[in-house]
Amino acid sequence: MRVFRAAERRSVITLTLRPAPINQNYVKEKYVMVFEKVKALLAEQLDADEAGITEETKIMDDLGADSLDIVEMLMAIEDEFGVNVPDEDAQSLKTVGDVVRYIEERA
């Protein structure tokens, strides 16, 4: 029987880490879930027809939101999704799809 001392034997273990495959169905379901919540939020806040809101709907032009409505929308998004939206980012959120993608990237 041979006893190895730590100094006599060294092992090297190499691990190859690969990212888990992305479940496309999960990604799509999450996007749809966020879209439905944003759509409901906007419809309630702006008294708009929820069925007429799509990803391409322009929040100010198509839904008639003014600057106060935008601030209220951003506050509601922060409460609902836990996403902080700085003023400089808020200016780039023109369509419902923009808002959904912004939430998806940060939530």
C-alpha positions in Angstrom: 0.0 0.0 0.0 1.4 3.3 -1.0 0.4 6.6 0.7 0.7 9.7 -1.5 1.5 12.9 0.1 -0.1 16.1 -1.2 3.3 17.3 -2.5 3.9 14.0 -4.4 0.7 13.9 -6.4 -1.1 16.8 -8.0 -4.2 16.5 -10.0 -5.5 19.0 -12.5 -9.1 19.1 -13.2 -10.3 21.0 -16.2 -13.9 22.0 -16.4 -15.5 23.3 -19.5 -18.6 25.4 -18.7 -21.1 25.9 -21.4 -24.1 28.2 -21.1 -27.4 26.4 -20.8 -29.4 26.4 -24.1 -31.9 29.1 -24.3 -35.5 27.8 -24.1 -37.1 29.8 -26.9 -40.6 29.0 -25.7 -39.8 30.4 -22.3 -38.4 33.6 -23.8 -41.5 34.0 -26.0 -43.9 33.3 -23.1 -42.1 35.8 -20.9 -42.3 38.5 -23.7 -46.0 37.8 -24.2 -46.6 38.0 -20.5 -44.8 41.4 -20.2 -46.6 42.6 -23.3 -50.0 41.7 -21.9 -49.3 43.4 -18.6 -48.0 46.6 -20.3 -51.0 46.6 -22.6 -53.4 46.3 -19.7 -51.6 49.0 -17.8 -51.7 51.4 -20.7 -55.4 50.6 -21.5 -56.4 51.3 -17.9 -54.3 54.4 -17.5 -55.2 56.0 -20.8 -58.7 54.7 -21.1 -57.8 53.0 -24.4 -59.2 49.9 -26.0 -56.8 47.1 -25.0 -57.6 45.1 -28.1 -56.3 47.9 -30.3 -52.9 48.1 -28.6 -50.1 46.3 -30.4 -46.3 46.3 -30.2 -46.2 49.0 -32.9 -48.7 51.3 -31.1 -47.1 54.7 -30.5 -47.8 55.7 -26.9 -48.1 59.4 -27.5 -49.4 59.6 -31.1 -51.7 56.6 -31.1 -52.9 56.5 -27.5 -52.8 60.2 -26.9 -50.6 60.1 -23.9 -49.1 63.4 -22.7 -46.0 64.0 -20.6 -47.9 63.5 -17.3 -49.3 60.2 -18.6 -45.8 59.1 -19.5 -44.5 59.8 -16.0 -47.4 57.9 -14.5 -46.8 55.0 -16.9 -43.1 54.9 -15.9 -44.0 54.9 -12.2 -46.5 52.1 -12.8 -43.8 50.1 -14.7 -41.3 50.6 -11.8 -43.9 49.4 -9.3 -45.1 46.4 -11.4 -41.8 45.2 -12.8 -39.2 46.6 -10.4 -37.4 48.3 -13.2 -36.0 51.8 -12.7 -36.3 53.9 -15.9 -34.0 57.0 -15.9 -35.2 60.1 -17.8 -32.7 59.6 -20.6 -34.0 56.1 -21.3 -37.6 57.2 -21.0 -37.1 59.4 -24.1 -36.4 56.4 -26.3 -39.5 54.5 -25.3 -41.9 55.5 -28.2 -43.9 52.4 -28.8 -45.4 49.7 -26.6 -42.8 47.2 -28.1 -40.0 49.6 -27.0 -41.4 49.5 -23.4 -41.7 45.7 -23.4 -38.2 45.2 -24.7 -36.8 47.6 -22.2 -38.5 45.7 -19.3 -37.4 42.4 -20.7 -33.7 43.5 -20.8 -33.8 44.8 -17.3 -36.2 42.7 -15.3 
